[in-house]
Amino acid sequence: MAPYNSIGILTGGGDCPGLNAVIRSVARSCFKNGLKIWGIKNGFGGLVENQITELTDAEISGILHRGGTILGTTNRDNPFSYPITINDTTTYQDKSAQALDNLRQKSIDALVVIGGDGSLRIAYDFYKLGLPVVAVPKTIDNDIFGTERTFGFDTAVSCACDALDRLHTTAESHHRVMILEVMGRYAGWIALHSGIAGGADCILIPEIAYDINSVLKKLNSRKANGKQFSIIVVAEGAFPLGGNQTVARVVEGSPEKIRLGGVGEKLAREIETITGIESRCTVLGHLQRGGSPTSFDRVLSTRYGTAAVDALLAGQTGCMVALQNNQIIRLPIETIAGKPGNVPLHFLNFGRSIGVCFGD
């Protein structure tokens, strides 16, 4: 007999290709095992505001290939520090008890949380209050500790690789340095994988402070060998030796108030000023997070969803499902949340072997 009869599911943080595939997988697994499945709208905010509706087969039909999330999401709402605005004054209150009460009213026994590091921390806080929780790792950045792949990452890399294929033709035709700035915050996974797949000459990631002289040396070497163009991929969190990350803007009241961006344009201006080589930057931005998930992400999302329900059926909660050695395993959330999932520097060795410059 299943330890739970009614399961809630929510998506927290930014949107990501494959979210709907996870929702579909969790729902279908619940249907198969005779469990009710409730969709919580707009992340943890919907948990506080009681925006909870039962999901049916009709509602999850035809969503496998769709980007975004049918439940809606937000990266601003934390029930343990929930914004309350009265007379234009915002205060933050603990609304976790209200959220739990809303679940009890619907007789929801357990919760599946799909999200990144911030969502994992909130999920663990609820678990400590006695709510059975299983988490599914979600981010295009692939920076969650303990799992080899997060769903959405493959789609983001494919998007960036396609952009590089297109930039190559312009770079070669106009003898330019073309720079592609990609997402990733403090981890360089997207830059590394798309750069290798897209034939970049330089890949600059947050894990290594780049030396502009190293980059210039690579560009000059190519020029000396008769190659009149170069391709550079730079992660939004990359920064120069002795310098800082480039902050696009600061958004007060947001859990991630520092928004990175602009390092690509800064690098383009510096290269052009020093070398005289015409340099252009393209910022891929949210294009990496939108659209239909790749087949790999659809399969991974489906595996994660069924694994989450399997964990609940086994009575094992307070865990995150993760991919290791192509097997889905369960890891305690407390050993994951808050730990960085950066690129290990030995991962760069194969890139160095084919002549890629990493700015060091």
C-alpha positions, 0 to 999 in steps of 0.5 A: 500500500502506498504511504501517500494518497495525494501528492502536490507538485510545484515548479520553483525558480526560473523556467526551463525546457523540460519542466512540463515533461517532469510534470507529465511524468509525475502525474502519469506515475501518480495515476498509475499508482492510484494517487491524486496529483495536485498542481500548485500554481506559480511556485512557492507563492501559490503554496501560500496563496492556496493556488492549488488545483487537481491535475487530470489526464486531460491537463497533462496531455500534449505537454511533453514537447512544450517549453515553460511550465503549465503551472507557472513559476517564480523565483521571488517567493519564499514562504519562510520570508514572504513579502507582504505589502501594506500601504506601499510598505513591504515586510517579510513574514514567515508564512510556512504554517499557512502553506502547510495548512493549505496542503492539509485542506486538500489532504495533500500528503507529500510534495514534489519540488522541481527547482534549483538550489534556492528551491532545494533550500526551501524544500528542505526547510519544509521537510524539517517541519515534517512535510515529506518532500522529494526534489527534482534538480532543474536548471539550464546552468547544470550547477546543482551539486550531486547530479551529473546533469540537470534537465534543460542543460542539453537544450540550452547547449543546443541553442548556444551551439546553433548560435555559434554555427551561425556566428561562424559564417559572419566571423569568417566573411567579415574577418571579425572576432565574434563573441557569444555571451551565454548564461551560467551565472557562477558555473561555466558548463554551458560555455564549455559544452557549447564552445567545444561543440561549436568550435570556439577558439577561446572559452572563458568560464567563471572557474578561471579568471581570464588573462586578456594577454592569453586571449590576445595571444590566441587571436594573434596566433590564429592570425599568424597562421592565416586565419582571419577570424576567431570565435570566443564563448564567454560565460556571463559570470566570467571575469578578468584576472584581478577584476570582478564579474560584470554586473548588469543590474541589481534588483532589490527584493529578489533572492538573486538580486545581482544580475550578471551580464555585459562581460562579452561587450566589455571583452569585445571593446577591449580586443578591438581597442588593443588589436584593431580587429573588428569585434562583435558580441552577441548575448544569447540571454533568455533564448537559452531558457525558452522553447521545446526541450531536446529529446535528451532533456525529455527523456531525462525529465521523464526519468526524474519524474518517475524516480520522484514518485518511486521515492515517495512510494518507497517512503524515502523523502527529504531527498533529491533524485539525481543522475550518476553514471546514467543511473537515477539515485537519491541523495539527501537534500541537506547534503546538496543545497548550498553546495556549488556545482562548478566545472572541475578544472580537469574537465578542460583537459580535452579542450586544451588538447585540441588547442582551445584557450581558456584564458589562463 
